[in-house]
Amino acid sequence: MRACNEAATWVSETAFERGEFKNFALRKQVYGTVKSRWNLGAQAAQHVIKKTCDAYATLKTNLKTVRSPPRPISWPR
């Protein structure tokens, strides 16, 4: 679980830096690194990327009603 959360935090930082929040486009950029760097299986690696994209989608929806500066999302370690 710790590896998944660390990977999700890294994916979030990468997505934020690149401005890429769509699942398929982000997966093309980070999947190989997530899989090898954290020794995750294919399903877990894809889940981490989807989890991050879903979190940003929720954040975008919430920001429509509340104005605050965007920031990378971080998961507990």
HTML snippet that shows the backbone in 3Dmol.js (N, CA, C, O; Angstrom):
<script src="https://3Dmol.org/build/3Dmol-min.js"></script>
<div id="view" style="width:600px;height:400px;position:relative"></div>
<script>
const pdb = `
ATOM      1  N   MET A   1       0.829  -1.193   0.000  1.00  0.00           N
ATOM      2  CA  MET A   1       0.000   0.000   0.000  1.00  0.00           C
ATOM      3  C   MET A   1       0.875   1.259   0.000  1.00  0.00           C
ATOM      4  O   MET A   1       0.560   2.236  -0.679  1.00  0.00           O
ATOM      5  N   ARG A   2       1.961   1.234   0.754  1.00  0.00           N
ATOM      6  CA  ARG A   2       2.858   2.391   0.813  1.00  0.00           C
ATOM      7  C   ARG A   2       3.421   2.706  -0.577  1.00  0.00           C
ATOM      8  O   ARG A   2       3.490   3.869  -0.974  1.00  0.00           O
ATOM      9  N   ALA A   3       3.817   1.672  -1.308  1.00  0.00           N
ATOM     10  CA  ALA A   3       4.364   1.876  -2.648  1.00  0.00           C
ATOM     11  C   ALA A   3       3.315   2.508  -3.564  1.00  0.00           C
ATOM     12  O   ALA A   3       3.633   3.395  -4.357  1.00  0.00           O
ATOM     13  N   CYS A   4       2.075   2.052  -3.456  1.00  0.00           N
ATOM     14  CA  CYS A   4       1.007   2.624  -4.287  1.00  0.00           C
ATOM     15  C   CYS A   4       0.794   4.100  -3.966  1.00  0.00           C
ATOM     16  O   CYS A   4       0.628   4.910  -4.878  1.00  0.00           O
ATOM     17  N   ASN A   5       0.797   4.459  -2.689  1.00  0.00           N
ATOM     18  CA  ASN A   5       0.597   5.855  -2.308  1.00  0.00           C
ATOM     19  C   ASN A   5       1.775   6.725  -2.732  1.00  0.00           C
ATOM     20  O   ASN A   5       1.583   7.854  -3.183  1.00  0.00           O
ATOM     21  N   GLU A   6       2.992   6.205  -2.590  1.00  0.00           N
ATOM     22  CA  GLU A   6       4.164   6.959  -3.045  1.00  0.00           C
ATOM     23  C   GLU A   6       4.107   7.165  -4.562  1.00  0.00           C
ATOM     24  O   GLU A   6       4.405   8.248  -5.065  1.00  0.00           O
ATOM     25  N   ALA A   7       3.723   6.116  -5.271  1.00  0.00           N
ATOM     26  CA  ALA A   7       3.602   6.215  -6.730  1.00  0.00           C
ATOM     27  C   ALA A   7       2.516   7.217  -7.105  1.00  0.00           C
ATOM     28  O   ALA A   7       2.698   8.008  -8.030  1.00  0.00           O
ATOM     29  N   ALA A   8       1.397   7.192  -6.404  1.00  0.00           N
ATOM     30  CA  ALA A   8       0.301   8.122  -6.693  1.00  0.00           C
ATOM     31  C   ALA A   8       0.735   9.565  -6.448  1.00  0.00           C
ATOM     32  O   ALA A   8       0.364  10.460  -7.208  1.00  0.00           O
ATOM     33  N   THR A   9       1.506   9.795  -5.410  1.00  0.00           N
ATOM     34  CA  THR A   9       2.012  11.135  -5.138  1.00  0.00           C
ATOM     35  C   THR A   9       2.933  11.589  -6.266  1.00  0.00           C
ATOM     36  O   THR A   9       2.842  12.728  -6.724  1.00  0.00           O
ATOM     37  N   TRP A  10       3.816  10.703  -6.712  1.00  0.00           N
ATOM     38  CA  TRP A  10       4.716  11.038  -7.814  1.00  0.00           C
ATOM     39  C   TRP A  10       3.932  11.311  -9.102  1.00  0.00           C
ATOM     40  O   TRP A  10       4.228  12.264  -9.823  1.00  0.00           O
ATOM     41  N   VAL A  11       2.940  10.477  -9.385  1.00  0.00           N
ATOM     42  CA  VAL A  11       2.110  10.664 -10.581  1.00  0.00           C
ATOM     43  C   VAL A  11       1.383  12.008 -10.494  1.00  0.00           C
ATOM     44  O   VAL A  11       1.283  12.727 -11.489  1.00  0.00           O
ATOM     45  N   SER A  12       0.882  12.344  -9.317  1.00  0.00           N
ATOM     46  CA  SER A  12       0.197  13.612  -9.134  1.00  0.00           C
ATOM     47  C   SER A  12       1.126  14.794  -9.408  1.00  0.00           C
ATOM     48  O   SER A  12       0.747  15.743 -10.096  1.00  0.00           O
ATOM     49  N   GLU A  13       2.328  14.732  -8.874  1.00  0.00           N
ATOM     50  CA  GLU A  13       3.302  15.806  -9.104  1.00  0.00           C
ATOM     51  C   GLU A  13       3.633  15.925 -10.594  1.00  0.00           C
ATOM     52  O   GLU A  13       3.718  17.027 -11.135  1.00  0.00           O
ATOM     53  N   THR A  14       3.816  14.788 -11.241  1.00  0.00           N
ATOM     54  CA  THR A  14       4.138  14.775 -12.668  1.00  0.00           C
ATOM     55  C   THR A  14       2.980  15.326 -13.490  1.00  0.00           C
ATOM     56  O   THR A  14       3.190  16.120 -14.407  1.00  0.00           O
ATOM     57  N   ALA A  15       1.762  14.908 -13.164  1.00  0.00           N
ATOM     58  CA  ALA A  15       0.576  15.397 -13.881  1.00  0.00           C
ATOM     59  C   ALA A  15       0.454  16.909 -13.710  1.00  0.00           C
ATOM     60  O   ALA A  15       0.157  17.624 -14.666  1.00  0.00           O
ATOM     61  N   PHE A  16       0.681  17.382 -12.510  1.00  0.00           N
ATOM     62  CA  PHE A  16       0.560  18.815 -12.234  1.00  0.00           C
ATOM     63  C   PHE A  16       1.610  19.605 -13.005  1.00  0.00           C
ATOM     64  O   PHE A  16       1.304  20.643 -13.593  1.00  0.00           O
ATOM     65  N   GLU A  17       2.852  19.111 -13.003  1.00  0.00           N
ATOM     66  CA  GLU A  17       3.939  19.798 -13.711  1.00  0.00           C
ATOM     67  C   GLU A  17       3.665  19.860 -15.218  1.00  0.00           C
ATOM     68  O   GLU A  17       3.928  20.875 -15.863  1.00  0.00           O
ATOM     69  N   ARG A  18       3.142  18.776 -15.765  1.00  0.00           N
ATOM     70  CA  ARG A  18       2.919  18.691 -17.217  1.00  0.00           C
ATOM     71  C   ARG A  18       1.546  19.202 -17.644  1.00  0.00           C
ATOM     72  O   ARG A  18       1.292  19.404 -18.831  1.00  0.00           O
ATOM     73  N   GLY A  19       0.671  19.407 -16.675  1.00  0.00           N
ATOM     74  CA  GLY A  19      -0.680  19.868 -16.996  1.00  0.00           C
ATOM     75  C   GLY A  19      -1.514  18.822 -17.702  1.00  0.00           C
ATOM     76  O   GLY A  19      -2.416  19.155 -18.471  1.00  0.00           O
ATOM     77  N   GLU A  20      -1.217  17.549 -17.444  1.00  0.00           N
ATOM     78  CA  GLU A  20      -1.909  16.432 -18.099  1.00  0.00           C
ATOM     79  C   GLU A  20      -2.713  15.665 -17.055  1.00  0.00           C
ATOM     80  O   GLU A  20      -2.144  15.020 -16.175  1.00  0.00           O
ATOM     81  N   PHE A  21      -4.048  15.738 -17.159  1.00  0.00           N
ATOM     82  CA  PHE A  21      -4.902  15.127 -16.145  1.00  0.00           C
ATOM     83  C   PHE A  21      -5.838  14.068 -16.709  1.00  0.00           C
ATOM     84  O   PHE A  21      -6.673  13.537 -15.976  1.00  0.00           O
ATOM     85  N   LYS A  22      -5.719  13.750 -17.984  1.00  0.00           N
ATOM     86  CA  LYS A  22      -6.535  12.706 -18.602  1.00  0.00           C
ATOM     87  C   LYS A  22      -5.834  11.360 -18.463  1.00  0.00           C
ATOM     88  O   LYS A  22      -4.622  11.254 -18.649  1.00  0.00           O
ATOM     89  N   ASN A  23      -6.605  10.344 -18.136  1.00  0.00           N
ATOM     90  CA  ASN A  23      -6.066   9.023 -17.820  1.00  0.00           C
ATOM     91  C   ASN A  23      -5.169   8.452 -18.917  1.00  0.00           C
ATOM     92  O   ASN A  23      -4.020   8.101 -18.649  1.00  0.00           O
ATOM     93  N   PHE A  24      -5.667   8.354 -20.129  1.00  0.00           N
ATOM     94  CA  PHE A  24      -4.900   7.690 -21.189  1.00  0.00           C
ATOM     95  C   PHE A  24      -3.634   8.455 -21.538  1.00  0.00           C
ATOM     96  O   PHE A  24      -2.572   7.853 -21.693  1.00  0.00           O
ATOM     97  N   ALA A  25      -3.733   9.768 -21.664  1.00  0.00           N
ATOM     98  CA  ALA A  25      -2.561  10.579 -22.009  1.00  0.00           C
ATOM     99  C   ALA A  25      -1.507  10.519 -20.898  1.00  0.00           C
ATOM    100  O   ALA A  25      -0.314  10.409 -21.181  1.00  0.00           O
ATOM    101  N   LEU A  26      -1.940  10.592 -19.651  1.00  0.00           N
ATOM    102  CA  LEU A  26      -0.999  10.522 -18.527  1.00  0.00           C
ATOM    103  C   LEU A  26      -0.380   9.135 -18.430  1.00  0.00           C
ATOM    104  O   LEU A  26       0.808   8.997 -18.139  1.00  0.00           O
ATOM    105  N   ARG A  27      -1.186   8.111 -18.673  1.00  0.00           N
ATOM    106  CA  ARG A  27      -0.672   6.740 -18.608  1.00  0.00           C
ATOM    107  C   ARG A  27       0.459   6.525 -19.611  1.00  0.00           C
ATOM    108  O   ARG A  27       1.441   5.849 -19.305  1.00  0.00           O
ATOM    109  N   LYS A  28       0.324   7.096 -20.800  1.00  0.00           N
ATOM    110  CA  LYS A  28       1.381   6.948 -21.805  1.00  0.00           C
ATOM    111  C   LYS A  28       2.702   7.556 -21.307  1.00  0.00           C
ATOM    112  O   LYS A  28       3.775   7.094 -21.695  1.00  0.00           O
ATOM    113  N   GLN A  29       2.632   8.563 -20.472  1.00  0.00           N
ATOM    114  CA  GLN A  29       3.825   9.254 -20.002  1.00  0.00           C
ATOM    115  C   GLN A  29       4.463   8.614 -18.771  1.00  0.00           C
ATOM    116  O   GLN A  29       5.686   8.652 -18.632  1.00  0.00           O
ATOM    117  N   VAL A  30       3.662   8.026 -17.869  1.00  0.00           N
ATOM    118  CA  VAL A  30       4.212   7.608 -16.570  1.00  0.00           C
ATOM    119  C   VAL A  30       4.117   6.116 -16.270  1.00  0.00           C
ATOM    120  O   VAL A  30       4.734   5.649 -15.312  1.00  0.00           O
ATOM    121  N   TYR A  31       3.366   5.360 -17.055  1.00  0.00           N
ATOM    122  CA  TYR A  31       3.108   3.949 -16.737  1.00  0.00           C
ATOM    123  C   TYR A  31       4.387   3.138 -16.528  1.00  0.00           C
ATOM    124  O   TYR A  31       4.515   2.449 -15.516  1.00  0.00           O
ATOM    125  N   GLY A  32       5.320   3.206 -17.451  1.00  0.00           N
ATOM    126  CA  GLY A  32       6.541   2.408 -17.356  1.00  0.00           C
ATOM    127  C   GLY A  32       7.334   2.723 -16.104  1.00  0.00           C
ATOM    128  O   GLY A  32       7.853   1.821 -15.446  1.00  0.00           O
ATOM    129  N   THR A  33       7.429   3.994 -15.775  1.00  0.00           N
ATOM    130  CA  THR A  33       8.167   4.407 -14.580  1.00  0.00           C
ATOM    131  C   THR A  33       7.486   3.909 -13.317  1.00  0.00           C
ATOM    132  O   THR A  33       8.145   3.389 -12.417  1.00  0.00           O
ATOM    133  N   VAL A  34       6.170   4.066 -13.246  1.00  0.00           N
ATOM    134  CA  VAL A  34       5.428   3.616 -12.060  1.00  0.00           C
ATOM    135  C   VAL A  34       5.602   2.113 -11.866  1.00  0.00           C
ATOM    136  O   VAL A  34       5.847   1.643 -10.755  1.00  0.00           O
ATOM    137  N   LYS A  35       5.474   1.380 -12.943  1.00  0.00           N
ATOM    138  CA  LYS A  35       5.570  -0.083 -12.869  1.00  0.00           C
ATOM    139  C   LYS A  35       6.957  -0.542 -12.408  1.00  0.00           C
ATOM    140  O   LYS A  35       7.071  -1.423 -11.555  1.00  0.00           O
ATOM    141  N   SER A  36       7.999   0.053 -12.969  1.00  0.00           N
ATOM    142  CA  SER A  36       9.357  -0.415 -12.651  1.00  0.00           C
ATOM    143  C   SER A  36       9.904   0.182 -11.355  1.00  0.00           C
ATOM    144  O   SER A  36      10.529  -0.526 -10.566  1.00  0.00           O
ATOM    145  N   ARG A  37       9.676   1.466 -11.131  1.00  0.00           N
ATOM    146  CA  ARG A  37      10.262   2.139  -9.954  1.00  0.00           C
ATOM    147  C   ARG A  37       9.689   1.617  -8.638  1.00  0.00           C
ATOM    148  O   ARG A  37      10.412   1.517  -7.647  1.00  0.00           O
ATOM    149  N   TRP A  38       8.403   1.286  -8.618  1.00  0.00           N
ATOM    150  CA  TRP A  38       7.769   0.810  -7.392  1.00  0.00           C
ATOM    151  C   TRP A  38       7.446  -0.680  -7.445  1.00  0.00           C
ATOM    152  O   TRP A  38       6.765  -1.195  -6.559  1.00  0.00           O
ATOM    153  N   ASN A  39       7.923  -1.372  -8.464  1.00  0.00           N
ATOM    154  CA  ASN A  39       7.684  -2.820  -8.612  1.00  0.00           C
ATOM    155  C   ASN A  39       6.203  -3.186  -8.494  1.00  0.00           C
ATOM    156  O   ASN A  39       5.839  -4.141  -7.806  1.00  0.00           O
ATOM    157  N   LEU A  40       5.375  -2.427  -9.162  1.00  0.00           N
ATOM    158  CA  LEU A  40       3.939  -2.694  -9.135  1.00  0.00           C
ATOM    159  C   LEU A  40       3.548  -3.540 -10.342  1.00  0.00           C
ATOM    160  O   LEU A  40       4.166  -3.457 -11.404  1.00  0.00           O
ATOM    161  N   GLY A  41       2.534  -4.336 -10.164  1.00  0.00           N
ATOM    162  CA  GLY A  41       1.989  -5.098 -11.279  1.00  0.00           C
ATOM    163  C   GLY A  41       1.251  -4.159 -12.220  1.00  0.00           C
ATOM    164  O   GLY A  41       1.036  -2.987 -11.908  1.00  0.00           O
ATOM    165  N   ALA A  42       0.870  -4.686 -13.367  1.00  0.00           N
ATOM    166  CA  ALA A  42       0.207  -3.873 -14.384  1.00  0.00           C
ATOM    167  C   ALA A  42      -1.099  -3.267 -13.871  1.00  0.00           C
ATOM    168  O   ALA A  42      -1.362  -2.082 -14.074  1.00  0.00           O
ATOM    169  N   GLN A  43      -1.907  -4.081 -13.210  1.00  0.00           N
ATOM    170  CA  GLN A  43      -3.199  -3.600 -12.729  1.00  0.00           C
ATOM    171  C   GLN A  43      -3.023  -2.526 -11.660  1.00  0.00           C
ATOM    172  O   GLN A  43      -3.726  -1.516 -11.674  1.00  0.00           O
ATOM    173  N   ALA A  44      -2.093  -2.738 -10.738  1.00  0.00           N
ATOM    174  CA  ALA A  44      -1.851  -1.761  -9.675  1.00  0.00           C
ATOM    175  C   ALA A  44      -1.315  -0.453 -10.246  1.00  0.00           C
ATOM    176  O   ALA A  44      -1.718   0.625  -9.809  1.00  0.00           O
ATOM    177  N   ALA A  45      -0.415  -0.539 -11.213  1.00  0.00           N
ATOM    178  CA  ALA A  45       0.154   0.664 -11.828  1.00  0.00           C
ATOM    179  C   ALA A  45      -0.940   1.477 -12.530  1.00  0.00           C
ATOM    180  O   ALA A  45      -0.975   2.701 -12.410  1.00  0.00           O
ATOM    181  N   GLN A  46      -1.816   0.809 -13.249  1.00  0.00           N
ATOM    182  CA  GLN A  46      -2.896   1.519 -13.930  1.00  0.00           C
ATOM    183  C   GLN A  46      -3.883   2.113 -12.930  1.00  0.00           C
ATOM    184  O   GLN A  46      -4.421   3.199 -13.147  1.00  0.00           O
ATOM    185  N   HIS A  47      -4.116   1.395 -11.836  1.00  0.00           N
ATOM    186  CA  HIS A  47      -5.027   1.894 -10.803  1.00  0.00           C
ATOM    187  C   HIS A  47      -4.474   3.178 -10.173  1.00  0.00           C
ATOM    188  O   HIS A  47      -5.228   4.118  -9.919  1.00  0.00           O
ATOM    189  N   VAL A  48      -3.171   3.218  -9.922  1.00  0.00           N
ATOM    190  CA  VAL A  48      -2.538   4.402  -9.342  1.00  0.00           C
ATOM    191  C   VAL A  48      -2.757   5.613 -10.254  1.00  0.00           C
ATOM    192  O   VAL A  48      -3.090   6.699  -9.782  1.00  0.00           O
ATOM    193  N   ILE A  49      -2.570   5.421 -11.551  1.00  0.00           N
ATOM    194  CA  ILE A  49      -2.735   6.518 -12.500  1.00  0.00           C
ATOM    195  C   ILE A  49      -4.196   6.966 -12.560  1.00  0.00           C
ATOM    196  O   ILE A  49      -4.487   8.162 -12.580  1.00  0.00           O
ATOM    197  N   LYS A  50      -5.107   5.999 -12.589  1.00  0.00           N
ATOM    198  CA  LYS A  50      -6.535   6.329 -12.628  1.00  0.00           C
ATOM    199  C   LYS A  50      -6.967   7.028 -11.339  1.00  0.00           C
ATOM    200  O   LYS A  50      -7.753   7.975 -11.382  1.00  0.00           O
ATOM    201  N   LYS A  51      -6.467   6.573 -10.208  1.00  0.00           N
ATOM    202  CA  LYS A  51      -6.776   7.183  -8.918  1.00  0.00           C
ATOM    203  C   LYS A  51      -6.378   8.658  -8.924  1.00  0.00           C
ATOM    204  O   LYS A  51      -7.117   9.510  -8.431  1.00  0.00           O
ATOM    205  N   THR A  52      -5.215   8.949  -9.482  1.00  0.00           N
ATOM    206  CA  THR A  52      -4.733  10.319  -9.550  1.00  0.00           C
ATOM    207  C   THR A  52      -5.616  11.157 -10.472  1.00  0.00           C
ATOM    208  O   THR A  52      -6.011  12.267 -10.113  1.00  0.00           O
ATOM    209  N   CYS A  53      -5.924  10.634 -11.650  1.00  0.00           N
ATOM    210  CA  CYS A  53      -6.775  11.368 -12.595  1.00  0.00           C
ATOM    211  C   CYS A  53      -8.157  11.627 -11.996  1.00  0.00           C
ATOM    212  O   CYS A  53      -8.711  12.714 -12.161  1.00  0.00           O
ATOM    213  N   ASP A  54      -8.707  10.646 -11.310  1.00  0.00           N
ATOM    214  CA  ASP A  54     -10.016  10.814 -10.674  1.00  0.00           C
ATOM    215  C   ASP A  54      -9.969  11.889  -9.589  1.00  0.00           C
ATOM    216  O   ASP A  54     -10.912  12.667  -9.438  1.00  0.00           O
ATOM    217  N   ALA A  55      -8.875  11.929  -8.838  1.00  0.00           N
ATOM    218  CA  ALA A  55      -8.732  12.934  -7.780  1.00  0.00           C
ATOM    219  C   ALA A  55      -8.677  14.340  -8.381  1.00  0.00           C
ATOM    220  O   ALA A  55      -9.282  15.269  -7.845  1.00  0.00           O
ATOM    221  N   TYR A  56      -7.959  14.493  -9.484  1.00  0.00           N
ATOM    222  CA  TYR A  56      -7.903  15.799 -10.137  1.00  0.00           C
ATOM    223  C   TYR A  56      -9.251  16.180 -10.742  1.00  0.00           C
ATOM    224  O   TYR A  56      -9.611  17.357 -10.746  1.00  0.00           O
ATOM    225  N   ALA A  57      -9.996  15.214 -11.249  1.00  0.00           N
ATOM    226  CA  ALA A  57     -11.326  15.501 -11.788  1.00  0.00           C
ATOM    227  C   ALA A  57     -12.254  15.995 -10.676  1.00  0.00           C
ATOM    228  O   ALA A  57     -13.022  16.936 -10.873  1.00  0.00           O
ATOM    229  N   THR A  58     -12.177  15.360  -9.519  1.00  0.00           N
ATOM    230  CA  THR A  58     -12.972  15.788  -8.371  1.00  0.00           C
ATOM    231  C   THR A  58     -12.552  17.177  -7.922  1.00  0.00           C
ATOM    232  O   THR A  58     -13.396  18.022  -7.623  1.00  0.00           O
ATOM    233  N   LEU A  59     -11.247  17.413  -7.875  1.00  0.00           N
ATOM    234  CA  LEU A  59     -10.735  18.722  -7.485  1.00  0.00           C
ATOM    235  C   LEU A  59     -11.234  19.804  -8.441  1.00  0.00           C
ATOM    236  O   LEU A  59     -11.643  20.880  -8.006  1.00  0.00           O
ATOM    237  N   LYS A  60     -11.199  19.519  -9.734  1.00  0.00           N
ATOM    238  CA  LYS A  60     -11.665  20.484 -10.734  1.00  0.00           C
ATOM    239  C   LYS A  60     -13.134  20.829 -10.509  1.00  0.00           C
ATOM    240  O   LYS A  60     -13.525  21.993 -10.594  1.00  0.00           O
ATOM    241  N   THR A  61     -13.940  19.817 -10.224  1.00  0.00           N
ATOM    242  CA  THR A  61     -15.365  20.035  -9.969  1.00  0.00           C
ATOM    243  C   THR A  61     -15.561  20.891  -8.721  1.00  0.00           C
ATOM    244  O   THR A  61     -16.379  21.811  -8.713  1.00  0.00           O
ATOM    245  N   ASN A  62     -14.810  20.586  -7.676  1.00  0.00           N
ATOM    246  CA  ASN A  62     -14.942  21.329  -6.423  1.00  0.00           C
ATOM    247  C   ASN A  62     -14.460  22.771  -6.574  1.00  0.00           C
ATOM    248  O   ASN A  62     -14.994  23.672  -5.926  1.00  0.00           O
ATOM    249  N   LEU A  63     -13.463  22.995  -7.416  1.00  0.00           N
ATOM    250  CA  LEU A  63     -12.948  24.350  -7.601  1.00  0.00           C
ATOM    251  C   LEU A  63     -13.916  25.248  -8.360  1.00  0.00           C
ATOM    252  O   LEU A  63     -13.785  26.472  -8.326  1.00  0.00           O
ATOM    253  N   LYS A  64     -14.877  24.654  -9.038  1.00  0.00           N
ATOM    254  CA  LYS A  64     -15.863  25.472  -9.746  1.00  0.00           C
ATOM    255  C   LYS A  64     -16.711  26.276  -8.759  1.00  0.00           C
ATOM    256  O   LYS A  64     -17.217  27.346  -9.100  1.00  0.00           O
ATOM    257  N   THR A  65     -16.866  25.759  -7.535  1.00  0.00           N
ATOM    258  CA  THR A  65     -17.677  26.443  -6.539  1.00  0.00           C
ATOM    259  C   THR A  65     -16.821  27.213  -5.531  1.00  0.00           C
ATOM    260  O   THR A  65     -17.275  28.212  -4.974  1.00  0.00           O
ATOM    261  N   VAL A  66     -15.608  26.765  -5.296  1.00  0.00           N
ATOM    262  CA  VAL A  66     -14.720  27.417  -4.330  1.00  0.00           C
ATOM    263  C   VAL A  66     -13.436  27.791  -5.046  1.00  0.00           C
ATOM    264  O   VAL A  66     -12.803  26.932  -5.660  1.00  0.00           O
ATOM    265  N   ARG A  67     -13.043  29.038  -4.983  1.00  0.00           N
ATOM    266  CA  ARG A  67     -11.820  29.497  -5.648  1.00  0.00           C
ATOM    267  C   ARG A  67     -10.634  29.422  -4.690  1.00  0.00           C
ATOM    268  O   ARG A  67     -10.577  30.160  -3.706  1.00  0.00           O
ATOM    269  N   SER A  68      -9.698  28.538  -4.977  1.00  0.00           N
ATOM    270  CA  SER A  68      -8.443  28.463  -4.233  1.00  0.00           C
ATOM    271  C   SER A  68      -7.355  28.056  -5.218  1.00  0.00           C
ATOM    272  O   SER A  68      -7.651  27.428  -6.234  1.00  0.00           O
ATOM    273  N   PRO A  69      -6.098  28.402  -4.936  1.00  0.00           N
ATOM    274  CA  PRO A  69      -5.032  28.062  -5.889  1.00  0.00           C
ATOM    275  C   PRO A  69      -4.823  26.557  -5.991  1.00  0.00           C
ATOM    276  O   PRO A  69      -4.813  25.869  -4.970  1.00  0.00           O
ATOM    277  N   PRO A  70      -4.653  26.029  -7.213  1.00  0.00           N
ATOM    278  CA  PRO A  70      -4.427  24.584  -7.379  1.00  0.00           C
ATOM    279  C   PRO A  70      -3.047  24.178  -6.855  1.00  0.00           C
ATOM    280  O   PRO A  70      -2.109  24.976  -6.851  1.00  0.00           O
ATOM    281  N   ARG A  71      -2.944  22.923  -6.416  1.00  0.00           N
ATOM    282  CA  ARG A  71      -1.672  22.396  -5.945  1.00  0.00           C
ATOM    283  C   ARG A  71      -1.635  20.895  -6.190  1.00  0.00           C
ATOM    284  O   ARG A  71      -2.687  20.278  -6.360  1.00  0.00           O
ATOM    285  N   PRO A  72      -0.446  20.290  -6.212  1.00  0.00           N
ATOM    286  CA  PRO A  72      -0.376  18.847  -6.394  1.00  0.00           C
ATOM    287  C   PRO A  72      -1.082  18.102  -5.256  1.00  0.00           C
ATOM    288  O   PRO A  72      -1.077  18.551  -4.110  1.00  0.00           O
ATOM    289  N   ILE A  73      -1.672  16.990  -5.581  1.00  0.00           N
ATOM    290  CA  ILE A  73      -2.351  16.180  -4.577  1.00  0.00           C
ATOM    291  C   ILE A  73      -1.335  15.208  -3.985  1.00  0.00           C
ATOM    292  O   ILE A  73      -0.528  14.627  -4.712  1.00  0.00           O
ATOM    293  N   SER A  74      -1.376  15.033  -2.665  1.00  0.00           N
ATOM    294  CA  SER A  74      -0.438  14.140  -1.995  1.00  0.00           C
ATOM    295  C   SER A  74      -1.210  13.115  -1.179  1.00  0.00           C
ATOM    296  O   SER A  74      -2.185  13.461  -0.513  1.00  0.00           O
ATOM    297  N   TRP A  75      -0.788  11.869  -1.225  1.00  0.00           N
ATOM    298  CA  TRP A  75      -1.411  10.812  -0.446  1.00  0.00           C
ATOM    299  C   TRP A  75      -0.540  10.504   0.769  1.00  0.00           C
ATOM    300  O   TRP A  75       0.673  10.708   0.718  1.00  0.00           O
ATOM    301  N   PRO A  76      -1.133  10.017   1.859  1.00  0.00           N
ATOM    302  CA  PRO A  76      -0.359   9.720   3.077  1.00  0.00           C
ATOM    303  C   PRO A  76       0.673   8.636   2.826  1.00  0.00           C
ATOM    304  O   PRO A  76       0.450   7.710   2.046  1.00  0.00           O
ATOM    305  N   ARG A  77       1.797   8.767   3.495  1.00  0.00           N
ATOM    306  CA  ARG A  77       2.869   7.788   3.344  1.00  0.00           C
ATOM    307  C   ARG A  77       2.987   6.922   4.560  1.00  0.00           C
ATOM    308  O   ARG A  77       3.842   6.037   4.607  1.00  0.00           O
TER     309      ARG A  77
END
`;
const viewer = $3Dmol.createViewer("view");
viewer.addModel(pdb, "pdb");
viewer.setStyle({}, {cartoon: {color: "spectrum"}});
viewer.zoomTo();
viewer.render();
</script>
